[in-house]
């Protein structure tokens, strides 16, 4: 049974790692990052939901009269 030749595995793996590193560096370098990193103030509008307009009473099972 022939032996598996593993002499080129190191070079192959290292070249793949270097290629992935270079590709990711090129992808990251194409992004434009904002210069001003201060948070923006946003105004939130309060929207009333139908269940917030009226008062509803919730009965606890312990407060109901015994049957």
N, C-alpha and C positions, 0 to 999 in steps of 0.2 A: 504494500500500500504506500503511495507516495506521500512525502511529508508536505505540510503546508508551508509555503515560503512566506515568512513574516518579516523579511529583511527590509521591505519598503514601507511597512506600516507606519513607522515613526515619521518618516518624511511626509507621507500622505496625510496623517492626522495633523501634524504641525502646519502643513500648508493650508488645510481646511480651516484650522483655527485662525491663522493669520488672514485668510480671505474673509472669513466672517467678521473679524474685527475691523478690517478695512471697510467692508460694506456698511457695517453699522456706523462707523465714524462718518462716512460720507452721507448717510441718511440723516444723522443727527446734525451735521454741519449745515444742511440745507434749510433747517427750521429757522424762522425769524422769531426771536424772543423779544418781548416788550422791554423797553428801557426803564419805564416807571413801574415799580412793583408795589406801589401803595394801593390798598384796597379802595374800590370805588364805593361811594355811598349810593345805595339804591333805595327808592321809596316803594314800600309795599302797600298795596291797596287792600283794605279789609273787605272781603266779600262775605255777605251774610248768607248763610245756608238756610234752607227752609226750617230746619229743626232749631236754629238759633233765634228765630223770630218769635217763637211762642214758648211759653213755659210748660213743661210737662212734668208730672209727678211720677216718680218711680217708686213703686211699692216693693219693699223688702218682704220676702216670704215670712220672715219672723214677725213683722208688724201686722200681718193680716189676721183677721179674727179666726179663731179655731173653728174647725168644722165638726 
